C-alpha cells in the first residue's frame, strides 16, 4: 500500500492534489478543487496497482445527514435502476451494512422513484463507513490493475523501434517491474531515426513507470565486423546473440534480474524455437518473452490500446535492416554458431559496446518551474 501511495503522489505531483494517504484499506486523494478530477483520473488510469477509483464525498457519521448529502448530490442524475452498497470498516457504527443499505436505498427510491436492482444496476451508490467519517460515491472507473511499480524488481528490455518490444515492456511494468530500455542503432551507418523512435517510445512508457533510463548502443560497427567474418545465413543469429550479451552486461550494471524481449514464435527467421534457444542460451540471466505465444494481430491490437502503435509504425532505419542476408538460417546449429563466433573477439566487442553507451533519463510528469531569478523555465525531462 505504501508503495502505491508514493507512486500516486509522484504521478499527480504537478496537479492540484492536496494530499494522498492510505485510509483503512483504501487510498484517499484529496483534491485542491473539483476541476482537477479529470486530470487526476487520467493519471490514475496509468498507475499500476489501482484496480478502480471513484469521485467520493465526505459525510458525517449520522444516517440522516448522510442520506441528505447523497440525495443532494443525486440531483440531476438520471437512471432507471440503482443499488446501495455499504462497506462498514468501523464495526462500532450502530447499524450493520445491510441496515444502512436498506435505509439509504429506501429514501432514494422514495425521493427519485428509481427501481432497486441488486444484480445489474445502472447506478451503484457506494458508502464507506470509517471511524470518524463516511465516504460516498456513484459508480467506479477502472484502473489499469496489475502491481505497483517497483514491487517486481528490475528488468532490462531490448527495445527496438518496432511494435512488439514496447508491448513486452508494458506487460512487465504491469507486473510491478521497473524496466530499463536498451536500444541498438546503426548510426552513423544509418540515420538517427530509430534512436528518435526509441526516445518517443521510452517517453510514452514512462507515463506508466514515471522514471526511466534508455541506453543507446551503437551497433553498426559491430555488424560490420560480423559481416567480414560470419557466413551470411548465420549473421542474424550472431547479431541477436551479441545484443543479448550486451543487454545482459548493461542489465547487471543496473542490478536488473532478467532480460525482456518482444520475440514471438515464428514471427521472423530469428524467432524459430531452434534459433530462440541458441540466442537466449548465451545469457546467464533469465530471458523473459511475454509475447511468445501471441500472433501479430494480437500484439498490434495491444499496442493500439497502449498507445505505442502510432510511434512504432513511423518509418525508420532499424539496425536489423543493415547487412541482413537474403536467406537467414531458420534452424541454426549450435556447432556452426560457436565456430562462427570463434572468429570474433566476443568479450572485447561486448565491453567496448557497453563502455560507449549513451544514457538518457526520462521522467513523468515533467515539472516546469522558475529559477531563483524568476526568469528561466527549467524542464526536468521529456514530455
Secondary structure, DSSP 8 states (H G I E B T S, - for coil): -HHHHHHHHHHTTTSSEEEEEEETTEEEEEES-GGGHHHHHHHHTT-TT--EE--EEEE-S-HHHHHHHHHHHTTT---SEEEEEEEES-TTSSS-HHHHHHHHHHHHHHHH--EE-SSS-SEEEEEEE-SS-EEEEE--EE---SB-TTTT-EEEEE--SSSHHHHHHHHHHHBT-EEEEEEEE-TTTS-SHHHHHHHHHHHHHHHHHSEEEEEEEE-HHHHHHHHHHS-GGGHHHHHHHHHHHHHHHHHHHTT--EEE----TTSSGGGSHHHHHHHHTT-SSEEE-TTTT--HHHHHHHHHHHT-HHHHTS----GGGTT--TT--SS--HHHHHHHHTTS-HHHHHHHHHHT-EEEEEESS--EEE-TTS--EEE-S--
